[in-house]
Amino acid sequence: MKKSVFFSVISLFFVCIMSITAHAAGAVDACSVFTKADAQALFNEKVTSQKAQKASAPAGNMCTYFFKVKGSTYSVKLKISSSEEIKAEGIFMSARDVFDRQKKARMASADTSKKMRNIPALGDEAFWNGYDLWIVKANYVFVILAHPHLPGSFKSSETMEKAREQQDLNYSQKMAMTVLTKMK
């Protein structure tokens, strides 16, 4: 009797541990990780609408917040994909696989490779491709696209594009810090 109770308790313990581990690496609601309040605080603008949706290639969840500034609409997007969702989709094997393949593809592009930057101290590894920020941490890959209003006037479109890229990177990194802190 004592042996059967002991083995039952041990079995229950392992089932609980396995379910906690599986949940920890599973689907995450992107709008719960980076909230409307977070978006408003970061951009110092009122969110006019938000959209939560399932994403693919890689599978995951995406949250987009929209802002209206001077008659134009701007947005910020967060996509979170877990290795579990990615593997179930059947295209990639894991978050690390997606990240590595995306990085390799962008490095192989003559145009994109010029804009590529490794971003230190974000997750396990991160890169900026001139448009969005990719981060891999543990069993998750995050894609962040911050595209807020760009104030000012510029001497040329090239100067404006450089300023836009730097601003978008700065906001994406700030957003990433919020996201990664919540995903600990």
N, C-alpha and C positions, 0 to 999 in steps of 0.2 A: 504494500500500500504506500509506504513512504517513498519507494522508488518511483512509482507511477505519479505521485503528486509532484515529486522533484522534477521528473521529466516533463510533466505538464507545465509547470512553472517556467522551466527553461525554454520550452517550445513557445509558450506565450510571449516570453521576453524577446526571443528572436523574431517572432512575427511582428511585434510592436516596433522593434528596431528597424526591420526591413521596411515596414510601411512608412515610418518617419523618414528614412533615407530616400525612398522612392518619391515621397511627396516633396521633399526638399529639392529634388532635381526635376520636378515636373513642371507643368504649365504655370505661368505666373501672369496675373492681370497687370498689364503695363500701366493702366490708369490708376491702379492702387499703389504702384511703386513710385511713379512720378505723377502727383496729383494736380488737380486744377489749381489749388493753392500754391503748390511748388512752381507751376508755370507762371502764375501771376506775380509771384515774388521775384522770380528770376528775371522776367522781362519787364517788370514794372508796368504792366498793361493788363487790362481786364480781358479775360477769356470770353469771347463772344459765343463760341460753341466748341464742342468736343466730339470726337468720334472714336469709338472702340471697335476693333474688328479683328477677326482671325487673319493671319497672314500665311503665306506659303513661300517655299523656296528661299529660305528655310521656313518650315512651319513654326508658328508661334503666335503671339498676340501683339497687336500694335495699338497705340493710343496717339491720337493727334489732337492738339489744341490749336484753335484759330483765334487770331487777334485782328482787330480792324484799327489801322492807324492811317490818318490822313486820307481816308477813302479807299485804301487798299487793304487787302487781306494777307496776313502773314501766318506762318504756322511753325510748330515744333512737333516732331514725331519721335516716338520711342518704340522700337520693336524689340521684344525679348523672346528668344527661342531657346528652349531647353534641349539637351541632348536626347531626352526621351521623346519629345515631339518630333525632333529632326529625324531620328532613326525610324520612327513610326511612319513618317512621310515617305521614306524609301528612296530619297535622292542622295542624301548625305548620311554619314555614319554618326556624327556627333557635332557638338558645338565647335570643338577644336578643328574638326575636318572642314566645316563650313568656313571658319575663319581663315585657315591656311589656304584653302582653294581660292577664296575671294582675294586674299592678299596676293597670291601668285598671279591670278588673272589680271589684276590691276597693274602689277609690276611688268607684265608682258605687254601692256598697252603703251605705245609710244607717248600718247597724250597724257594719260592718267599717271604714268610712272614719274613724270616730271613734278606732279603735285603731291606725290606720296610722301608722308612723313610718319615715322614711328613716333608714337606718343608714350613717353615713359610714365611710370607710376600710376597707370590706370589698369586695374584688373591684372590678369596674368600677362596680357600683351594687348596693345592697341595700335591702330593706325588711322590716319586721316588721309582721304584720297582727294581732297580739294572740294568735296561736296558733303560727305557724311563721315561720321566717326564710328569705327568698328572696334568693339572690345570683346575679348574672350576672358571669362572668369569662371573657373571650375567647370561646371556642366552647362554654362549659359553663354550665348553670344548676344550682344546688344548692338543695335544699330541706332544711332542718334543723328537726327537731322534738325538742326536749329536754323531757321531762316527768318529772323525778325527784321523789322524795319531798319534800314540803313540811313541814318541821318547825314546831312551835309551835302555839299556840292563838290564835284570833282572835275579836274582839268581834262580828263579823258576817260573813256570807257574802261581802258586797261587799269587805270588808277582806281576806278570804282570797283572793278572786279577783284582786285587785290585787297581792297578794304573790306569788301563783302566776304571774301574767303576768310580773312583773318577774324572778322567779327563772328562769323558762323562757327569757326573753330573755337574761339574763346567761349561762346555761349554753350557749345556742345560739350566742352570740357567741364564747365561749371555744372551743367546738367548731369554729366556722367558721375561727378563726385556725389551728387544727391542720390542718384540711382544706386551706385555701388555701396554707399553707406547703408542704404535700406536693405540691400541684398546680402548683407553679412550673415 
